Amino acid sequence: MLFGEADLRLRPPRNRVDRRAVWCWTLLALVIVGPPVLTLALLTALIPPARLWLGASLALVAVPSAAYVLVMPRWRYRVHRWEVTDHAVYTASGWFWQKWRIAPMSRIQTVDTVRGPLQRLCGVAAVTVTTASAAGPIRIGGLDDTVASDLAEWLSRATEATKGDAT
């Protein structure tokens, strides 16, 4: 038998992120695309001789920006998943490039909770699980504040109790 029951397998995680993550990602998208769109709109209004070219530039920037703001957060919500078992942390993330990751408990080195200004405004947080992996840390974003705190605490206890040297 190649795989025992206790073996870890890359599989889709079961838990969705919090629904409020959609609003947080939407606000973040607006922060990213808002300044160039607003700048071009203001310049189009204030500089009549260049209105044609600035208006064309505004359209070229505004249409994909609007699509990004409307589509990206909902798409990410459909893709982002997470799950924690006694043996591993599973995540699925991405937008165009979708990635599934698994981190065995024995490989976890640190667990951090992150709440930026937009995340605090939306009531969500992220848990970052740093492992002994060249692929970098695993980030579970868009969690409810309380869920993120409880998860970080549980992971800290579980990794402390897990045999292995996390290297």
N, C-alpha and C positions, 0 to 999 in steps of 0.2 A: 504494500500500500504506500503510495507516494505522499499522501496527506492524511494526518491523523485528525481526530475531532478537535483537538486543542490547538491545531495549527491556525495561524492567522492568515486570512485571505483578504485580498482587496475586493471589496464589495460595496455596493451603494449604501451609504449611511441612511438611517431611518428618519432622523429628526430634521424638520425644517427650521430655519432661523425664524425669529420673531417677525410678525407682519409689519411692525413699525420700522424694520430695516428698509423697507421700500421707501418710506418717507425720508429716512436718513440718506439713502443713496440718491434720491431725487434732489434733495437739498445740496448734496455734494456735487452732483452733476451741474446744478444751477450755478454754484460757486465757480466751477471750472469754466463753463461756457458763457456765463453771464457777462463778464467784463469785455471780451472781444465783441460780442454782439451789441452790447450797449454803447461801446466806444464807436463802432461803425455806424450805429443808428444816430448817435449824436453828431458825428462828423458829417453824415449825409444831410442832416437837418441844418447844420451850421455853415456848410461850404457849398453854396449854390453852383459855382462853376464846375465842381467835381462831383456833383450829385449823381450823375449817371454812373460813373465808375464806382463811386462809393456805394451807391444803391445796389449795383451788381455784386460788389464784394459782400455787402450785407446779406444779400440773398444766398450767395454761395456759402456763407458761414452760418446763417440762421437756420436754413432748412436742415442740414445734418445735425446741428446743435439741438434743434427741437426734437428730431427723431431720437437722438441720444438720450435726452432728458425723459422722453416718454417711454422708450422701449427698454433701455438698459436696466433700470431698477427692477422692473417686473421680470425681465429675463433672468437676472441674477437671483431673484427670489425663487424662481422655478428650479434653478440649478443648485444653489447652495444648500448643502445638507451637512449634518454632523451626527456623530454617535460616539458614546464612550461606553466601553464594556470593561469587565474586570481585567481584560488582557490588552486592550489597545484603544487608541483614539482614531476614529475614521472621519475623514472629511471629503467633501466633493465641493469644488469651487470653480470659478472661472466665468468667462463671458464668451469670447470667441474660442479661446483655448481652455477647454475644460480639463480639470485635473482631479483625480482621486488620489488620496494619500492615506496611509496607515502608519501609525507610530506605536510600536509595542511599548507597554508600560515600562519595561526594563530599559528602554532607550531614552526616556524623558529625563531631561536635565533641569529645566526650570519651567514654571508656569506663571504667566503674567496676565493681569487684567488691564485692559486699556479702555479709557473713556475720553474721547476727544470732545471738543465743544459741541459739534453737531450731534455726536452720539449722546451726550448728556441731555441736549435739547429734546432728542427723540426718545430718551429713556432706554437706549440700548448700549451694549458694550461688546468688547471683543476679548476673547481669551487666546493668548499666544502660548503655544507649547513648543519649547525649544528642545530639540533632540540632538543626538550625536549623529547627525546626517548632513551630508554635503548639500542636500536639497534645501536646507534651511528650515526655519521654524514652520509649524503648522498654525494657521490662524483661523479661528472660528469667529467670524464677525456677525453682527446683527442679532446678538442674543439679548434677551431681557436682562436688565441690570442684576436682578436677584439671581436669575439662572446662571449668569456669568460668575458671580461671586461664589455661589454654591458649587459650581463646576470646578472653579479654580481650587477651592478648598478641598473638594473630594479628590481631584487629581493629585494634589500635593500629598495627601494622606496615602492614596493608593500607590504612588510611585515610591514613597518612603517605605512602604510595606512590601514592595516587589523586589524579589531577588534580582541581582544584576548590577553592573557597574555604570550603566548609562553611557558607555563609550562605544 
